[in-house]
Amino acid sequence: MISVGSHIKSFVLRQGKITSSQEIALKTLMPKYGIEYTNSILPLANSYANYMHKLVIEIGFGMGYATYLIARDNPDINYLGIEVHGPGVGSLLKLIDENHLTNLKVIRHDAIDVLNNMVANDSIDGFHIFFPDPWHKKKHHKRRIIRSQFVDILVAKLKIGGYIHLATDWEDYALWMLDVLNQNPLIYNASVDGNYVPRPCYRPLTKFEQRGLKLGYAVRDIIYIKK
């Protein structure tokens, strides 16, 4: 098992307002589309109808719309979304149910616990972490999820040739990400110049991102591949 220091949380559980439909989805749809957290390794692929497909994990999917779009548009890949916030989990469960997706499952729990305790090493084809909280104040940098210990966990879980795809609209965090990822000798940067890659076609342009682009915030995509 690999742990992240003293397990400083990279999120603050601001529950926010949950709608009645989201609450109903959490109660009625989680048993159908969710995977219960457990302290033992699970054969996660067996949770999907097409268990032979590649498995990609997204960590911190927010309200889940981009996650839904990716799964909808890539039916030959299985996706597992990990999120702690109830409104987002409820929203994604509704989207899965309304669109009859069979390649997308959800775990509502701390991702570090899930990776350490549920996911076998050398079993995952890719990780998506899009727009994680930048914790822009220097005193809060220790809460950033992209740290060397966490990257070590991701790399251990990846198959050879598997990838880590990060995206952020904070230049300082992008540089931080590059520095942290470059410290792991088992992965390499997929870009031509060792920095950023063009936005892959599978990552949709979200409303959040479009709004940021209009304000002049450049989005940086970073992809590293396991050797």
Secondary structure by P-SEA (a helix, b strand, c coil): cccccccccccccccccccaaaaaaaaccccccbbbbccccccccccccccccbbbbbccccccaaaaaaaaacccbbbbbbbccaaaaaaaaaaaaaaccccbbbbcccaaaaaacccccccccccccccccccccccccccccccaaaaaaaaaacccccbbbbbbccaaaaaaaaaaaaacccccccccccccccccccccccaaaaaaaaacbbbbbbbbbcc
